[in-house]
Amino acid sequence: MATGLLGSRPVAVSAGEEGTLRVWDLPTLAPIGEPLRVGGPIRAITTSLFPGHPLTLFVKAGHSEKTITAGRFQGRPLTVTSGDAKGAVIGRLHGRPVKVTADDELHVVDAATGREIGPRILLGEDNGVDALELVTLRGRLTAVVNDDGGDENEPGPDPLRFFDLASGRQLAGIDGDFTTVRKATVNGKTVLLTVNRPAGSVSIWDPVSREQIGLLPGNPPAPSALGGESYGFSRPAFIEVSLAVGELDGRPIAVTGGGDNTVRLWDLGTARQLAATVPSGHTDEILAIAASESNGRPVAITQGWDDRRIQWDLATGRRISALPPDTYGSLDDIPAERLRDRTVVADRTGGGRFRDLVASSLEEALPARDERTVPWVTQAGDRTVLFGRSGARAWIKDPVTDAEIGAPVKIGATTPLQLTTLAEIDGRPVLLVSLNGTTRILDFQSGRRIGEVSGVSSSESPIAVARVRCTTGVLTRRSGRVYFWDLRTGRKLTPALRGHGTRVLHILTGRLGDIPIAVTAALGGEIRVWNLLDGRQIGDPLIAHNRFIVMALGYVNGHTIVLAGGKAEKVLMWDLGG
């Protein structure tokens, strides 16, 4: 984060992991222009040496870091008055302007001559410096260093250490664990602001008394279903928070940005939030994707650990601002007429998958992450059913009337429902249970086993079902290979689907025009599309980021599309054609 001027207009500047620089109006935080792409994750924004200079971006490039100077934005001069405390700070010592830097030592350099002056001040061997500020305490220039204290203090907290630059003496500091420090003036007095680890909040300190005099909530992560310092697979909150200070119409302000992808403006005089941006997408890992239709248009609905449920227009790739009218958090919330319409409902259970029609609240889902204990709505062929278990038996019911369909089938008390697959054979709903090298076929009409196929098994995940030339087939995986079997006979319908060099994680089935297809995704983010008529690969592999978790197939204007999402907090989409 940084504050500055775009021409003469006060602005906030943010940059992020996605490699874009964004400029926001102050005090409204309305976006100005389009984001500026710089080609890599941005680690810091800072001024050169003095306030008012063009901003400098520190951009990660592979295992190194490159520096980019951005002096203009949208054709207008862009200057930064307060940015990340990276590099030198300027002050006056004995009436002379000096430049102060910190590494293993504090270095005080005469700005006029370039000569190092003052006593030697050791900070620690291999010291990691988070930030450096200068304050004047009782007439004496004092360095405030937020660092880790070097090897001898690791692992340990990163407090604020105070050093008298004239004498080299270390003064009393502020204990805590902080990720940065900033200086501001509030009501005519100098204050210090820190980002607190692990909460991600911002404390306001009196540097004279070393006492906390205010607290800003900052940018902690969105509510986490897991709780604790981190949420989902994301990083801890404090790593996500960036802080800048400045003035707006004579008022001291702070601007924060963090892991919730939100920029916030704070009044330091009152410690109140003045404005905040609205994230355009997810702020944490995407756990579920479903493709369907809403009000006659093809849509995708995504849900993540940030507890946000977002609807996207698949034709335009843009977010639909209104919340999906046909998305619910629990089964009890769904009107009967919606169930009859096969409404798409968000689901967070069983690893966060969506199904055609699913419903289970987050509160119900978490205790059942390893074994689903509540029923959910799904599909058995073209039939919408409520699927659940009672002890060792699984059952299906009409989701509207709650009447049982057929008879329960015996699956065993220890067989997870997540590793079973509902299907349809000759119009009869069946349950496929794949364990120990054999797939059992259980008939819900009679409640009995009607067959089993040896050698067809996928005990690590549900098997996928596809229908080819009036034959019901199942797809199973073994390491990087996928096999397509006739469910009745166990005969291979195609040669093995070979190509992935790593373990296959997902198998989806659908159609590409008139061709039945399978879409497989492997560890590392490689996605392949297969023709199930002959087992041949269609086109080149699709490459997703290596942090994707979920995948879905959808259809837009006669075209088949593949959707993928995960820890990168964005949805990728490929058009396979029609």
VOGU-3710 file (C-alpha; in Angstrom, 3 decimals, decimal comma):
1> matgllgsrp> 0,000/0,000/0,000  1,014/3,626/-0,548  -0,540/7,082/-0,540  0,328/9,821/-2,991  -0,845/12,103/-5,761  -2,057/11,444/-9,291  -1,383/14,864/-10,715  -2,854/16,947/-7,897  -5,464/14,353/-6,905  -4,932/12,463/-3,611
11> vavsageegt> -4,875/8,702/-4,193  -4,111/5,383/-2,596  -1,987/2,886/-4,508  -2,204/-0,877/-4,036  -0,319/-3,764/-5,552  -0,659/-7,493/-5,155  0,356/-11,061/-5,807  -1,447/-11,045/-9,151  1,071/-8,497/-10,463  -1,152/-5,439/-10,929
21> lrvwdlptla> -0,881/-1,874/-9,682  -4,201/-0,218/-8,850  -4,952/3,411/-8,046  -7,899/4,508/-5,873  -9,455/7,921/-5,285  -9,286/9,362/-1,782  -11,502/9,510/0,182  -14,057/7,466/-1,824  -11,714/4,587/-2,756  -13,371/4,492/-6,177
31> pigeplrvgg> -11,053/2,805/-8,707  -9,255/5,097/-11,153  -8,606/3,693/-14,615  -7,643/0,115/-15,388  -5,089/-1,871/-13,381  -1,485/-1,610/-14,580  0,156/-5,010/-15,121  3,849/-5,260/-14,300  4,543/-8,942/-14,956  5,001/-10,499/-11,532
41> piraittslf> 3,949/-10,513/-7,864  4,615/-7,068/-6,336  6,383/-7,284/-2,977  6,587/-3,603/-2,011  5,787/-0,036/-3,104  8,106/2,709/-1,940  9,400/6,170/-2,762  12,955/6,514/-4,058  14,525/8,396/-1,140  12,435/11,461/-0,526
51> pghpltlfvk> 8,641/11,947/-0,392  7,179/13,116/-3,686  9,484/11,066/-5,906  8,128/8,557/-8,414  7,108/5,297/-6,808  9,295/2,220/-7,056  7,865/-1,297/-7,309  9,789/-4,305/-6,035  8,576/-7,188/-8,196  9,359/-10,874/-7,690
61> aghsektita> 10,928/-12,352/-10,820  11,601/-16,066/-10,347  13,882/-16,424/-7,358  15,110/-12,832/-7,556  13,610/-9,348/-7,358  13,565/-6,560/-9,911  12,851/-2,882/-9,440  10,387/-0,963/-11,634  9,902/2,801/-11,455  6,412/4,021/-12,339
71> grfqgrpltv> 6,307/7,776/-12,704  3,014/8,038/-14,592  -0,421/6,385/-14,513  -3,162/6,959/-17,090  -0,919/9,614/-18,636  -0,635/11,691/-15,436  2,288/12,063/-13,023  2,083/9,587/-10,118  4,063/10,378/-6,987  4,101/8,653/-3,627
81> tsgdakgavi> 4,228/10,478/-0,317  4,147/7,395/1,924  4,941/3,854/0,912  6,455/0,683/2,289  9,319/1,416/4,673  11,921/-0,229/2,487  15,303/1,428/2,025  16,591/4,663/3,549  14,830/7,200/5,776  15,799/10,854/6,103
91> grlhgrpvkv> 16,266/12,943/9,258  18,436/15,650/10,855  21,256/14,855/13,278  23,160/17,759/14,890  21,496/20,070/12,388  22,696/18,106/9,368  20,471/16,097/7,001  21,294/12,390/7,263  20,249/9,218/5,528  19,687/6,164/7,755
101> taddelhvvd> 19,581/2,531/6,634  19,459/-0,746/8,552  20,758/-4,261/7,978  23,095/-6,019/10,411  23,917/-2,498/11,632  22,352/0,949/11,641  24,144/3,189/9,158  23,942/6,985/9,452  25,288/8,817/6,389  25,785/12,575/5,973
111> aatgreigpr> 23,506/13,431/3,061  25,812/16,205/1,856  29,152/14,339/1,898  28,074/10,703/1,685  30,305/9,868/4,666  29,117/7,551/7,411  28,949/9,343/10,762  27,994/8,569/14,336  28,711/5,524/16,494  28,532/1,955/15,270
121> illgedngvd> 25,190/0,353/16,201  24,985/-3,428/15,866  21,567/-5,001/15,263  22,375/-8,705/14,762  24,076/-11,081/12,359  21,949/-11,877/9,280  19,371/-9,448/10,628  16,042/-9,274/8,828  14,683/-5,719/8,837  10,939/-5,317/8,316
131> alelvtlrgr> 10,804/-1,526/8,555  12,659/1,542/9,846  11,373/4,937/11,007  12,953/8,016/12,595  11,364/10,003/15,447  12,595/12,811/17,648  12,287/12,019/21,355  13,158/14,797/23,805  15,105/16,575/21,070  17,181/13,540/20,062
141> ltavvnddgg> 16,949/11,721/16,714  15,910/8,146/17,415  15,727/5,162/15,055  12,776/2,785/15,499  13,667/-0,570/13,986  11,210/-3,403/13,375  13,486/-6,424/12,865  14,090/-10,020/13,914  17,334/-9,296/15,805  19,434/-11,655/13,695
151> denepgpdpl> 20,232/-15,332/14,008  20,520/-15,226/17,782  16,858/-14,234/18,094  15,388/-16,661/15,558  12,809/-18,006/15,766  11,387/-15,224/17,857  9,146/-12,154/17,793  9,947/-9,019/15,787  9,528/-6,130/18,293  10,240/-2,398/17,943
161> rffdlasgrq> 13,756/-1,458/19,055  14,697/2,172/19,763  18,256/3,551/19,273  19,623/7,025/20,072  21,581/7,822/16,899  23,839/10,411/18,540  25,094/8,142/21,322  24,395/4,720/19,799  22,633/3,687/22,982  19,681/1,277/22,826
171> lagidgdftt> 16,597/2,593/24,584  13,507/0,881/25,949  11,466/-0,556/23,090  7,956/-1,876/22,470  7,531/-5,590/22,990  5,393/-7,540/20,571  5,550/-9,284/17,239  5,097/-6,848/14,348  5,523/-6,950/10,582  6,034/-3,245/9,932
181> vrkatvngkt> 6,081/0,197/11,552  4,900/3,566/10,203  5,078/7,100/11,558  2,219/9,636/11,509  1,185/12,863/13,203  -2,119/12,868/15,105  -3,338/15,983/16,928  0,108/17,528/16,619  1,912/14,522/18,159  4,030/11,847/16,518
191> vlltvnrpag> 2,610/8,329/16,747  3,797/4,938/15,526  1,608/2,349/13,797  2,393/-1,376/13,739  0,796/-4,354/11,997  0,385/-6,965/14,698  1,213/-10,617/14,257  -0,818/-12,853/14,063  -4,080/-10,885/14,161  -3,365/-8,500/11,260
201> svsiwdpvsr> -4,705/-5,575/13,328  -2,972/-2,170/13,481  -1,896/-0,651/16,807  -1,279/3,069/17,376  1,544/3,773/19,866  2,826/6,784/21,776  6,600/6,612/21,088  7,385/8,555/24,279  5,486/6,387/26,767  5,631/3,243/24,539
211> eqigllpgnp> 1,935/2,704/25,327  -0,790/1,669/22,897  -3,287/4,495/22,407  -5,464/3,082/19,613  -6,302/-0,024/17,590  -7,546/-0,501/14,010  -9,025/-3,872/13,012  -6,889/-3,755/9,847  -7,415/-6,350/7,147  -7,717/-9,738/8,860
221> papsalgges> -8,846/-12,659/6,718  -12,468/-13,328/5,972  -14,231/-15,520/8,585  -12,618/-18,924/8,526  -14,417/-22,180/8,844  -11,239/-23,651/10,262  -10,523/-20,885/12,792  -7,076/-20,165/14,157  -4,361/-17,995/12,700  -4,724/-19,221/9,138
231> ygfsrpafie> -7,755/-20,052/7,054  -8,039/-22,875/4,568  -4,670/-23,260/2,929  -3,980/-19,523/2,977  -1,183/-17,736/4,718  -1,542/-16,225/8,178  -3,349/-12,906/8,390  -0,349/-10,767/9,302  1,498/-11,658/6,082  -1,433/-10,321/4,115
241> vslavgeldg> -1,628/-6,809/5,636  0,101/-3,788/4,102  -0,009/-0,341/5,707  0,563/3,243/4,526  -0,089/6,592/6,215  -0,714/10,110/4,961  -2,950/13,173/5,203  -6,262/13,991/3,553  -7,699/17,500/3,890  -5,501/18,041/6,933
251> rpiavtgggd> -6,602/14,806/8,644  -4,136/12,005/9,394  -5,157/8,803/7,621  -4,010/5,222/7,234  -4,663/2,904/4,312  -4,535/-0,862/4,737  -4,784/-3,706/2,272  -4,610/-7,394/2,973  -5,556/-10,990/2,490  -9,240/-10,139/2,108
261> ntvrlwdlgt> -8,357/-8,277/-1,143  -9,851/-5,105/0,313  -8,401/-1,594/0,604  -9,555/0,278/3,703  -9,241/3,965/4,608  -8,961/4,920/8,309  -9,180/8,221/10,197  -6,282/8,087/12,676  -7,813/10,798/14,835  -10,909/8,704/15,573
271> arqlaatvps> -9,587/5,204/14,678  -12,697/4,744/12,523  -12,988/3,282/9,031  -13,955/5,875/6,422  -14,274/3,713/3,302  -13,524/0,270/1,879  -13,395/-1,316/-1,551  -15,436/-4,362/-2,563  -13,415/-7,383/-3,789  -14,263/-8,393/-7,345
281> ghtdeilaia> -13,860/-12,091/-6,653  -12,920/-14,609/-3,991  -10,463/-13,692/-1,262  -9,489/-17,237/-0,379  -9,280/-20,693/-1,865  -12,150/-21,700/-4,172  -13,595/-24,964/-2,930  -16,485/-25,577/-5,289  -17,612/-24,790/-8,826  -20,974/-25,614/-10,379
291> asesngrpva> -22,114/-24,863/-13,919  -25,842/-24,396/-14,510  -28,431/-21,919/-15,756  -29,955/-18,948/-13,973  -32,796/-16,948/-15,478  -32,134/-18,548/-18,846  -28,404/-17,821/-19,077  -25,464/-20,161/-18,443  -23,724/-19,399/-15,151  -21,082/-20,766/-12,825
301> itqgwddrri> -21,436/-20,556/-9,083  -18,289/-20,666/-6,975  -17,804/-20,887/-3,245  -14,640/-20,558/-1,176  -13,218/-20,608/2,316  -13,997/-16,879/2,480  -17,672/-17,877/2,882  -18,490/-15,972/-0,301  -20,753/-17,434/-2,948  -20,353/-15,740/-6,339
311> qwdlatgrri> -22,292/-16,143/-9,576  -20,504/-15,643/-12,911  -21,931/-15,165/-16,400  -20,227/-17,861/-18,497  -20,901/-16,056/-21,758  -19,044/-12,905/-20,698  -16,794/-14,233/-17,926  -17,983/-11,420/-15,679  -19,365/-11,539/-12,190  -23,129/-11,180/-11,823
321> salppdtygs> -23,522/-8,635/-9,051  -26,707/-10,074/-7,560  -26,450/-13,104/-5,343  -27,745/-16,249/-7,051  -31,487/-16,391/-6,330  -31,331/-20,174/-6,632  -28,487/-20,825/-4,199  -29,065/-21,909/-0,603  -26,981/-22,754/2,397  -29,008/-25,605/3,836
331> lddipaerlr> -31,648/-28,086/2,798  -34,324/-26,536/5,004  -33,999/-23,224/3,103  -35,000/-24,655/-0,279  -38,620/-24,168/-1,382  -40,245/-27,279/-2,818  -40,780/-25,631/-6,195  -37,045/-24,957/-6,435  -36,298/-28,618/-5,886  -38,677/-29,557/-8,671
341> drtvvadrtg> -36,842/-27,101/-10,952  -33,456/-28,762/-10,224  -32,068/-25,575/-8,785  -28,316/-25,386/-8,196  -27,594/-25,160/-4,482  -24,214/-24,492/-2,888  -22,492/-27,302/-1,015  -19,447/-27,270/1,258  -19,323/-30,924/2,281  -17,414/-33,907/1,022
351> ggrfrdlvas> -14,322/-31,881/0,144  -16,315/-28,864/-1,007  -17,781/-30,310/-4,204  -20,898/-29,102/-5,958  -23,376/-31,477/-7,479  -26,290/-30,755/-9,833  -28,489/-30,096/-6,871  -26,866/-30,145/-3,433  -27,637/-28,708/-0,044  -25,866/-28,846/3,267
361> sleealpard> -25,016/-26,004/5,591  -21,424/-25,214/6,495  -22,103/-25,930/10,142  -23,316/-29,420/9,236  -20,473/-29,971/6,830  -17,444/-29,382/9,018  -17,980/-32,270/11,457  -18,519/-34,480/8,423  -15,424/-33,653/6,392  -14,200/-37,241/6,526
371> ertvpwvtqa> -17,650/-38,844/6,374  -20,865/-37,165/5,341  -23,450/-37,662/8,094  -26,278/-35,560/6,672  -28,300/-36,275/3,515  -27,819/-34,193/0,405  -29,637/-33,676/-2,856  -28,001/-35,048/-5,998  -28,717/-36,919/-9,226  -29,197/-40,599/-9,991
381> gdrtvlfgrs> -29,067/-40,494/-13,781  -31,664/-37,884/-14,733  -33,525/-38,251/-11,450  -33,208/-35,785/-8,572  -32,961/-37,606/-5,249  -32,136/-37,056/-1,603  -29,198/-39,334/-0,745  -28,185/-40,418/2,753  -27,488/-43,311/5,068  -28,803/-44,981/8,204
391> garawikdpv> -26,101/-47,091/9,778  -24,864/-49,686/7,293  -27,533/-48,913/4,662  -27,773/-46,133/2,077  -31,101/-44,823/0,826  -32,594/-42,396/-1,663  -35,753/-40,326/-1,219  -37,883/-37,871/-3,126  -36,416/-34,485/-2,055  -39,823/-32,775/-2,149
401> tdaeigapvk> -42,058/-35,338/-0,438  -39,329/-37,069/1,596  -40,820/-40,425/0,528  -38,341/-43,277/0,257  -37,619/-44,510/-3,275  -37,384/-48,295/-3,434  -35,460/-50,000/-0,646  -32,210/-49,131/1,174  -29,073/-50,972/0,073  -26,418/-52,422/2,342
411> igattplqlt> -22,994/-50,767/1,962  -21,417/-51,544/5,346  -21,046/-49,363/8,400  -17,513/-48,214/7,526  -17,918/-47,490/3,798  -17,751/-43,691/3,242  -20,605/-42,305/1,172  -18,098/-40,037/-0,562  -16,604/-43,120/-2,228  -19,884/-44,306/-3,687
421> tlaeidgrpv> -21,456/-43,203/-6,964  -25,134/-42,956/-7,914  -25,942/-44,063/-11,441  -28,777/-45,463/-13,566  -28,988/-48,739/-15,458  -31,990/-49,368/-17,728  -33,885/-46,607/-15,919  -33,220/-48,110/-12,458  -31,294/-46,087/-9,850  -28,247/-47,980/-8,601
431> llvslngttr> -25,374/-47,342/-6,242  -21,806/-48,229/-7,234  -19,544/-49,170/-4,324  -15,920/-49,477/-5,380  -13,623/-51,187/-2,833  -10,901/-53,838/-2,745  -10,579/-54,220/-6,491  -14,284/-54,797/-7,106  -17,235/-52,559/-7,934  -20,535/-53,778/-6,508
441> ildfqsgrri> -23,794/-52,732/-8,190  -26,599/-52,232/-5,657  -30,166/-51,840/-6,921  -32,432/-49,394/-5,071  -35,578/-50,935/-6,537  -35,023/-54,315/-4,896  -32,533/-53,300/-2,198  -30,232/-56,082/-3,393  -26,892/-56,455/-5,117  -27,497/-57,194/-8,794
451> gevsgvssse> -23,905/-57,690/-9,835  -20,259/-56,949/-9,342  -17,341/-56,345/-11,658  -13,920/-57,577/-10,566  -10,866/-55,509/-11,396  -12,907/-52,313/-11,700  -12,201/-50,233/-8,632  -11,217/-46,771/-7,515  -11,075/-46,833/-3,744  -9,526/-43,367/-3,395
461> spiavarvrc> -12,358/-41,383/-4,985  -15,827/-41,835/-6,520  -15,777/-43,417/-9,951  -17,116/-41,409/-12,894  -20,011/-42,678/-15,017  -20,523/-42,145/-18,745  -22,949/-43,560/-21,317  -21,531/-44,522/-24,724  -23,510/-46,294/-27,506  -26,270/-47,379/-25,081
471> ttgvltrrsg> -23,640/-48,805/-22,708  -23,125/-47,545/-19,171  -19,411/-47,289/-18,487  -17,317/-46,253/-15,505  -13,964/-44,494/-15,403  -11,417/-45,335/-12,743  -7,895/-44,080/-12,183  -4,660/-45,710/-11,209  -1,810/-43,261/-10,731  -1,527/-41,309/-14,028
481> rvyfwdlrtg> -3,720/-43,667/-16,086  -7,492/-43,757/-16,512  -9,494/-46,838/-17,509  -12,961/-46,970/-19,107  -14,941/-50,130/-18,322  -18,308/-51,629/-19,260  -20,211/-51,606/-15,981  -22,046/-54,867/-16,735  -19,213/-57,009/-18,048  -16,024/-55,403/-16,734
491> rkltpalrgh> -14,679/-55,303/-20,315  -12,501/-52,340/-21,262  -14,389/-50,107/-23,667  -11,279/-48,246/-24,843  -7,516/-48,578/-24,410  -6,175/-46,987/-21,230  -6,209/-43,190/-21,308  -2,472/-42,477/-21,041  -0,703/-39,127/-21,004  -0,570/-37,756/-17,498
501> gtrvlhiltg> 2,827/-38,016/-15,844  1,452/-37,512/-12,346  -1,450/-38,842/-10,303  -4,935/-38,150/-11,702  -7,054/-36,213/-9,195  -10,331/-35,494/-11,022  -12,433/-37,207/-13,694  -15,465/-35,508/-15,274  -17,693/-36,749/-18,078  -19,819/-34,846/-20,566
511> rlgdipiavt> -20,230/-34,191/-24,282  -18,390/-32,208/-26,915  -20,977/-31,833/-29,627  -22,082/-35,434/-30,271  -18,910/-36,954/-28,808  -18,953/-38,389/-25,274  -15,853/-37,114/-23,468  -13,925/-37,446/-20,246  -11,930/-34,594/-18,763  -9,111/-35,608/-16,437
521> aalggeirvw> -6,920/-33,421/-14,242  -3,634/-34,459/-12,647  -1,417/-33,266/-9,847  0,426/-30,160/-11,025  -2,488/-28,681/-12,965  -2,468/-30,597/-16,270  -5,937/-31,168/-17,790  -6,613/-33,535/-20,705  -9,768/-34,166/-22,768  -10,533/-37,661/-24,116
531> nlldgrqigd> -12,868/-39,072/-26,775  -14,697/-41,959/-25,057  -15,607/-43,546/-28,391  -11,995/-44,532/-29,097  -9,960/-43,421/-26,050  -7,927/-40,855/-27,988  -6,921/-37,468/-26,592  -8,646/-34,415/-28,043  -6,346/-31,443/-28,582  -3,371/-30,410/-26,499
541> pliahnrfiv> -3,328/-30,536/-22,692  -4,776/-27,565/-20,831  -2,496/-26,102/-18,178  -4,022/-24,764/-14,973  -2,048/-23,355/-12,036  -0,655/-26,068/-9,790  -2,857/-24,974/-6,912  -6,246/-25,786/-8,437  -8,614/-27,888/-6,348  -11,953/-28,173/-8,151
551> malgyvnght> -13,175/-28,524/-11,708  -16,501/-28,434/-13,564  -17,922/-28,806/-17,090  -20,415/-26,333/-18,497  -22,120/-25,492/-21,772  -22,408/-22,034/-23,366  -24,102/-21,362/-26,724  -23,493/-24,958/-27,839  -19,867/-24,929/-26,722  -18,399/-27,127/-23,978
561> ivlaggkaek> -16,278/-25,308/-21,411  -13,954/-26,446/-18,641  -13,790/-24,497/-15,372  -11,066/-24,853/-12,726  -10,390/-23,043/-9,467  -8,524/-23,364/-6,202  -5,938/-21,695/-4,014  -5,125/-18,996/-6,583  -8,568/-17,462/-5,830  -9,559/-17,205/-9,502
571> vlmwdlgg> -11,589/-19,279/-11,959  -9,932/-20,433/-15,176  -12,108/-21,207/-18,207  -11,344/-22,997/-21,486  -13,652/-23,262/-24,521  -13,424/-26,769/-26,032  -15,658/-25,901/-28,971  -18,994/-27,421/-29,947
//
